[in-house]
Amino acid sequence: MAEKIRIMLVDDSAVIRRLLTDVLTGDPQLEVVGSAQNGQIALEKLPILNPDLVILDVEMPVMDGLETLTEIRKRQPRLPIIMFSSITERGAVVTLEALARGANDYITKPANTGNMSKSLQRVRDELIPRVKAFCQHLLGPSTPVFPTSRPAAPIRPISPEPAPAPLPVAPLVPIAAPPPRHPAAGLRTRVDVVAIGVSTGGPNALATLLSRFPAQFPVPIVIVQHMPPIFTRLLAERLATQTTLSVAEGVAGEALQPGQIRLAPGGSHMVLARQGSQVCLQLNQDEPENSCRPAVDVLFRSVAAIYRANTLAVILTGMGNDGLKGCEAIHNVGGQILVQDEASSVVWGMPGFVAKAGLADGQIALPQLAREILNRVRINR
């Protein structure tokens, strides 16, 4: 019989602790074994409670989330930790730093929308799959959760700047019938764009990948990282310190340029549209796909429509299957697809779905992925 996952809650709000307890104990595979109202108390209780996973508030008195995280990592380097963050500038900055210091993932606290039932459902939908993914080894073999998670390497902190405002969107061009796949590496077509999709574990994976690209990268790079507004802007600024390339949130109407990296803004889908001789970014507020906005599928379909066989898609670590349908569209027009391998992924959900569907041209470990992308981008140049 499968064990229950033992969870410890650390939050200074008694209301939040009660809310999280109700959400988590509603699942028969989860058990809240204790809680603490600040990091100092949490560290005292940790060896006594011996949890399988910790949910840790970002901002607390006495000892905050960052200090607590740092101390837990010294004592238990592999204990899964999910940060519970507010959707504020301060919350986003601290959450990104927490991910850099070794937190496995984060979810955002419910906003004051007045609809508590909807807020609780969102927390339930986001939190429980993460808990089960990070503690899959404790569940039965038939439990339908995503593969086991792994800690990621750190990235450096940066300072925030103002975010650009989203602008309207143009319609997409439909994708025509697919040409045959390339039977051999020697027949690969020219790559004119790199499109990247990523989720859980993404900030550190992107830092590792982008830091290895040369200053004269020959094509534009477009990215969807599952994150809310504010978070994506701060992530773009953080990544800009990791690479010699230009990194920013995408702005509607901006033309793609070689060597530029554009990240889909949180809360908006990002797509590509041809305007005369240029390919430009467009943003829209269409319905979420795969419970995500921005969604990888949305971006990838538009990339396939514009660049067709000259597309190189990359799916990095992430939970869920966003990107699968987009990769099908890219595969169908003859584009190339690489996925991060299971061993180097924090969660092998998104890349795993693509690989298992037979769409990937290669499963590459993160440290070698930049070289493989460069090799493919430089063909026929």
LOKEBA-462037 format. One record per residue (C-alpha): residue number from 0; y, z, x; chain. Coordinates in steps of 0.2 Angstrom, whole numbers, plus 5000, padded with zeros to 4 digits. Each point is the difference from the previous one (the first is absolute). Layout:
BEGIN
ATOM   fikol   north     up   east   keti
ATOM     NUM       Y      Z      X      A
...
END
This chain:
BEGIN
ATOM   fikol   north     up   east   keti
ATOM       0    5000   5000   5000      A
ATOM       1    5017   4996   5007      A
ATOM       2    5012   5013   5005      A
ATOM       3    5017   5003   4992      A
ATOM       4    5015   4996   5011      A
ATOM       5    5009   5016   5004      A
ATOM       6    5019   4998   5000      A
ATOM       7    5014   5012   5005      A
ATOM       8    5017   4998   4993      A
ATOM       9    5016   5004   5010      A
ATOM      10    5016   4999   4990      A
ATOM      11    5015   5012   4997      A
ATOM      12    5000   4996   4981      A
ATOM      13    4989   5010   4989      A
ATOM      14    5002   4986   4987      A
ATOM      15    4994   4987   5012      A
ATOM      16    4986   5010   5006      A
ATOM      17    4994   5002   4981      A
ATOM      18    5003   4982   4997      A
ATOM      19    4990   4994   5014      A
ATOM      20    4986   5013   4996      A
ATOM      21    4999   4993   4983      A
ATOM      22    4999   4982   5006      A
ATOM      23    4987   5003   5013      A
ATOM      24    4988   5012   4991      A
ATOM      25    5000   4988   4985      A
ATOM      26    4988   4990   5012      A
ATOM      27    4982   5008   5001      A
ATOM      28    4999   4995   5018      A
ATOM      29    5015   5009   5006      A
ATOM      30    5004   5019   5002      A
ATOM      31    5016   5009   5005      A
ATOM      32    4995   5014   5011      A
ATOM      33    5017   5008   5003      A
ATOM      34    5018   4997   5002      A
ATOM      35    5015   5006   5010      A
ATOM      36    5019   4999   4997      A
ATOM      37    5005   4996   5018      A
ATOM      38    4992   4994   5016      A
ATOM      39    4999   5017   5008      A
ATOM      40    4989   5007   4986      A
ATOM      41    4990   4984   5000      A
ATOM      42    4996   5002   5019      A
ATOM      43    4994   5017   4997      A
ATOM      44    4989   4995   4985      A
ATOM      45    4993   4984   5008      A
ATOM      46    4986   5008   5010      A
ATOM      47    4995   5011   4985      A
ATOM      48    5000   4986   4987      A
ATOM      49    4993   4987   5011      A
ATOM      50    5006   4985   4989      A
ATOM      51    4994   4982   5001      A
ATOM      52    5017   4994   4997      A
ATOM      53    5018   5007   5000      A
ATOM      54    5014   4994   4988      A
ATOM      55    5016   5004   5009      A
ATOM      56    5018   5001   4993      A
ATOM      57    5013   4992   5012      A
ATOM      58    5014   5012   4997      A
ATOM      59    4997   5019   4999      A
ATOM      60    5008   5016   5006      A
ATOM      61    4994   5011   5015      A
ATOM      62    4990   4985   5007      A
ATOM      63    5002   4983   4994      A
ATOM      64    4987   4986   4998      A
ATOM      65    5003   4992   5017      A
ATOM      66    4998   5016   5009      A
ATOM      67    4985   5005   4990      A
ATOM      68    4992   4982   5003      A
ATOM      69    5003   5002   5019      A
ATOM      70    4991   5017   5001      A
ATOM      71    4986   4994   4989      A
ATOM      72    4997   4985   5011      A
ATOM      73    4999   5011   5015      A
ATOM      74    4987   5011   4992      A
ATOM      75    4990   4987   4989      A
ATOM      76    5004   4982   5006      A
ATOM      77    4989   4991   4988      A
ATOM      78    5004   5011   4984      A
ATOM      79    5007   4987   4987      A
ATOM      80    5018   5004   4995      A
ATOM      81    5009   4992   4985      A
ATOM      82    5019   5003   5000      A
ATOM      83    5008   5003   4983      A
ATOM      84    5018   4993   5002      A
ATOM      85    5016   4998   4989      A
ATOM      86    5007   4982   4997      A
ATOM      87    5016   5004   5010      A
ATOM      88    5008   4995   5016      A
ATOM      89    4995   5016   5008      A
ATOM      90    4982   5000   4993      A
ATOM      91    4997   4982   5006      A
ATOM      92    5006   5004   5018      A
ATOM      93    4989   5015   5001      A
ATOM      94    4985   4992   4992      A
ATOM      95    5001   4985   5013      A
ATOM      96    5001   5013   5014      A
ATOM      97    4985   5009   4992      A
ATOM      98    4990   4984   5000      A
ATOM      99    5005   4998   5019      A
ATOM     100    4994   5017   5004      A
ATOM     101    4983   4997   4992      A
ATOM     102    5001   5003   4981      A
ATOM     103    4987   4989   4992      A
ATOM     104    5010   4994   4985      A
ATOM     105    5013   5006   4988      A
ATOM     106    5005   4999   4981      A
ATOM     107    5016   5003   4992      A
ATOM     108    5005   5014   4988      A
ATOM     109    5003   4996   4982      A
ATOM     110    5018   4995   4996      A
ATOM     111    5010   5009   4986      A
ATOM     112    4996   4986   4988      A
ATOM     113    4997   5012   4985      A
ATOM     114    4983   4993   4997      A
ATOM     115    4988   5013   5008      A
ATOM     116    4984   4992   4994      A
ATOM     117    5005   4983   5008      A
ATOM     118    5005   5009   5016      A
ATOM     119    4983   5010   5001      A
ATOM     120    4990   4984   4997      A
ATOM     121    5009   4992   5015      A
ATOM     122    4997   5015   5011      A
ATOM     123    4981   5000   4994      A
ATOM     124    4998   4981   5003      A
ATOM     125    5008   5001   5017      A
ATOM     126    4993   5016   5007      A
ATOM     127    4982   5001   4994      A
ATOM     128    4994   4984   5008      A
ATOM     129    5009   5005   5016      A
ATOM     130    4991   5017   5001      A
ATOM     131    4983   4991   4997      A
ATOM     132    5003   4987   5013      A
ATOM     133    5004   5012   5013      A
ATOM     134    4985   5011   4996      A
ATOM     135    4988   4987   4995      A
ATOM     136    4987   5008   5011      A
ATOM     137    4999   5015   4989      A
ATOM     138    4996   4990   4984      A
ATOM     139    4984   4991   4995      A
ATOM     140    4996   4983   5007      A
ATOM     141    5002   4992   4983      A
ATOM     142    5018   5007   4997      A
ATOM     143    5012   4985   4998      A
ATOM     144    5013   5004   5012      A
ATOM     145    5008   4991   5015      A
ATOM     146    4993   5003   5018      A
ATOM     147    5003   5015   5011      A
ATOM     148    5017   5002   5007      A
ATOM     149    5005   5002   5018      A
ATOM     150    5016   5007   5009      A
ATOM     151    5012   4987   5006      A
ATOM     152    5011   5000   5016      A
ATOM     153    5018   5006   5000      A
ATOM     154    5016   4990   4999      A
ATOM     155    5018   5006   5005      A
ATOM     156    5013   5007   4988      A
ATOM     157    5017   4991   4996      A
ATOM     158    5016   5002   4991      A
ATOM     159    5003   4993   4982      A
ATOM     160    5013   4986   4995      A
ATOM     161    5005   4994   4983      A
ATOM     162    4988   4989   4990      A
ATOM     163    5004   4982   4994      A
ATOM     164    5000   4997   4981      A
ATOM     165    4986   4990   4992      A
ATOM     166    5006   4983   4993      A
ATOM     167    4992   4988   4987      A
ATOM     168    4985   4990   5002      A
ATOM     169    4995   4981   4999      A
ATOM     170    4984   4994   4992      A
ATOM     171    4985   4996   5011      A
ATOM     172    4992   4983   5003      A
ATOM     173    4982   4999   4993      A
ATOM     174    4986   4998   5013      A
ATOM     175    4991   4983   4999      A
ATOM     176    4981   4997   5003      A
ATOM     177    4994   5007   5017      A
ATOM     178    4995   4989   5015      A
ATOM     179    4984   5004   5009      A
ATOM     180    4999   5015   5012      A
ATOM     181    5001   4996   5019      A
ATOM     182    4983   5000   5007      A
ATOM     183    5004   5005   5017      A
ATOM     184    5014   5009   5010      A
ATOM     185    5004   4984   5009      A
ATOM     186    5006   4992   4983      A
ATOM     187    5012   5014   4996      A
ATOM     188    5016   4994   4993      A
ATOM     189    5017   5005   5006      A
ATOM     190    5006   5018   4994      A
ATOM     191    5018   5000   4993      A
ATOM     192    5000   5017   4993      A
ATOM     193    4991   5017   5001      A
ATOM     194    4998   5010   4984      A
ATOM     195    4994   5018   5002      A
ATOM     196    4994   5012   4986      A
ATOM     197    4997   5019   5003      A
ATOM     198    5000   5017   4992      A
ATOM     199    4992   5016   5005      A
ATOM     200    5002   5003   5019      A
ATOM     201    5012   4985   5000      A
ATOM     202    5016   5007   5009      A
ATOM     203    4990   5004   5016      A
ATOM     204    4989   4985   4999      A
ATOM     205    5016   4989   4998      A
ATOM     206    5008   5009   5015      A
ATOM     207    4985   4997   5011      A
ATOM     208    4999   4981   4995      A
ATOM     209    5018   4995   5000      A
ATOM     210    5003   5009   5016      A
ATOM     211    4988   4988   5009      A
ATOM     212    5009   4984   4994      A
ATOM     213    5011   4991   5013      A
ATOM     214    5019   4998   4998      A
ATOM     215    4998   4981   4997      A
ATOM     216    4988   5001   4985      A
ATOM     217    4999   4982   4994      A
ATOM     218    4999   5003   4981      A
ATOM     219    5007   5012   4987      A
ATOM     220    4990   5015   4994      A
ATOM     221    5000   5007   4982      A
ATOM     222    4993   5016   4996      A
ATOM     223    4995   5010   4984      A
ATOM     224    4997   5019   5004      A
ATOM     225    4997   5010   4984      A
ATOM     226    5015   5012   5000      A
ATOM     227    5013   5005   4988      A
ATOM     228    5019   4996   5001      A
ATOM     229    5009   5009   5015      A
ATOM     230    4983   5002   5009      A
ATOM     231    4999   4981   5004      A
ATOM     232    5018   5000   5007      A
ATOM     233    4997   5014   5011      A
ATOM     234    4983   4993   5005      A
ATOM     235    5009   4984   5005      A
ATOM     236    5012   5009   5010      A
ATOM     237    4987   5010   5009      A
ATOM     238    4990   4984   5004      A
ATOM     239    5015   4992   5007      A
ATOM     240    4999   5013   5014      A
ATOM     241    4982   4995   5004      A
ATOM     242    5003   4981   5003      A
ATOM     243    5012   4988   5008      A
ATOM     244    5000   4990   4984      A
ATOM     245    5012   5001   4985      A
ATOM     246    4993   5012   4987      A
ATOM     247    5008   5003   4983      A
ATOM     248    4997   5001   4981      A
ATOM     249    5000   4983   4992      A
ATOM     250    5016   4995   4991      A
ATOM     251    5000   4987   4986      A
ATOM     252    5006   4983   5006      A
ATOM     253    4997   5003   5018      A
ATOM     254    4992   4986   5010      A
ATOM     255    4985   5003   5010      A
ATOM     256    5002   4998   5019      A
ATOM     257    4988   5000   5014      A
ATOM     258    4998   5017   5008      A
ATOM     259    5007   5010   4985      A
ATOM     260    4990   5013   4991      A
ATOM     261    5004   5003   4982      A
ATOM     262    4993   5014   4990      A
ATOM     263    4999   5000   4981      A
ATOM     264    5012   5013   4993      A
ATOM     265    4992   5014   4990      A
ATOM     266    5001   4998   4981      A
ATOM     267    5001   4981   5001      A
ATOM     268    4988   4985   5002      A
ATOM     269    5004   4989   5015      A
ATOM     270    4996   4981   4999      A
ATOM     271    5005   4984   5009      A
ATOM     272    5008   4985   4992      A
ATOM     273    5005   4984   5008      A
ATOM     274    5019   4996   4999      A
ATOM     275    5004   4983   5008      A
ATOM     276    4993   5000   5018      A
ATOM     277    4999   5019   5001      A
ATOM     278    4987   5013   4993      A
ATOM     279    5009   5015   4993      A
ATOM     280    4996   5017   4994      A
ATOM     281    5001   5004   4982      A
ATOM     282    4998   5017   4992      A
ATOM     283    4995   5004   4982      A
ATOM     284    4996   5015   4988      A
ATOM     285    4985   4992   4992      A
ATOM     286    4986   5012   4994      A
ATOM     287    4990   5009   5014      A
ATOM     288    4984   4992   5006      A
ATOM     289    4986   5011   5005      A
ATOM     290    5011   5014   4995      A
ATOM     291    5012   4995   5014      A
ATOM     292    5017   4993   5001      A
ATOM     293    5002   4992   5013      A
ATOM     294    4982   4993   4999      A
ATOM     295    4992   4991   5014      A
ATOM     296    4992   4988   4988      A
ATOM     297    5017   4994   4993      A
ATOM     298    5007   4997   5018      A
ATOM     299    4984   4991   5006      A
ATOM     300    4999   4988   4985      A
ATOM     301    5018   4994   5003      A
ATOM     302    4996   4998   5019      A
ATOM     303    4985   4990   4995      A
ATOM     304    5010   4989   4989      A
ATOM     305    5014   4997   5013      A
ATOM     306    4990   4999   5017      A
ATOM     307    4983   4996   4994      A
ATOM     308    4988   4997   5014      A
ATOM     309    5013   5005   5013      A
ATOM     310    4999   5018   4994      A
ATOM     311    4992   5014   5010      A
ATOM     312    4997   5016   4989      A
ATOM     313    4996   5017   5007      A
ATOM     314    4993   5014   4990      A
ATOM     315    5002   5017   5009      A
ATOM     316    4994   5018   4995      A
ATOM     317    5002   5005   4982      A
ATOM     318    4993   5007   4984      A
ATOM     319    4995   4989   4985      A
ATOM     320    4998   4981   4999      A
ATOM     321    5018   4993   5000      A
ATOM     322    5000   4985   5010      A
ATOM     323    4983   4993   4995      A
ATOM     324    5006   4988   4987      A
ATOM     325    5015   4995   5012      A
ATOM     326    4987   4997   5013      A
ATOM     327    4990   4989   4988      A
ATOM     328    5015   4989   4997      A
ATOM     329    5003   4999   5019      A
ATOM     330    4982   4996   5003      A
ATOM     331    5000   4986   4987      A
ATOM     332    5014   4991   5008      A
ATOM     333    4992   5000   5017      A
ATOM     334    5010   5015   5008      A
ATOM     335    4993   5012   5012      A
ATOM     336    4996   5019   4997      A
ATOM     337    4998   5014   5012      A
ATOM     338    4995   5018   4995      A
ATOM     339    5001   5016   5009      A
ATOM     340    4982   5006   5004      A
ATOM     341    4993   5016   4992      A
ATOM     342    4999   5010   5016      A
ATOM     343    5019   4999   5003      A
ATOM     344    5005   5002   4982      A
ATOM     345    5006   5016   4992      A
ATOM     346    4993   4994   4984      A
ATOM     347    4989   4984   4999      A
ATOM     348    5004   4996   4982      A
ATOM     349    5012   4985   5000      A
ATOM     350    4993   4991   5016      A
ATOM     351    4982   5005   4994      A
ATOM     352    5002   4991   4984      A
ATOM     353    5006   4984   5008      A
ATOM     354    4986   5001   5013      A
ATOM     355    4986   5003   4988      A
ATOM     356    5007   4986   4989      A
ATOM     357    4997   4988   5015      A
ATOM     358    5018   4995   5002      A
ATOM     359    5003   5007   5017      A
ATOM     360    5000   4988   5015      A
ATOM     361    4999   5016   5011      A
ATOM     362    4998   5019   5000      A
ATOM     363    5011   5006   5014      A
ATOM     364    5003   5018   5007      A
ATOM     365    5018   5005   4999      A
ATOM     366    5003   5000   5019      A
ATOM     367    4994   4982   5002      A
ATOM     368    5008   4993   4984      A
ATOM     369    5017   4996   5007      A
ATOM     370    4991   4989   5014      A
ATOM     371    4990   4991   4987      A
ATOM     372    5015   4997   4989      A
ATOM     373    5010   4993   5015      A
ATOM     374    4985   4989   5005      A
ATOM     375    5000   4992   4982      A
ATOM     376    5018   4998   4999      A
ATOM     377    5002   4991   5016      A
ATOM     378    4987   4987   4996      A
ATOM     379    5008   4982   4998      A
ATOM     380    5016   5006   5008      A
END
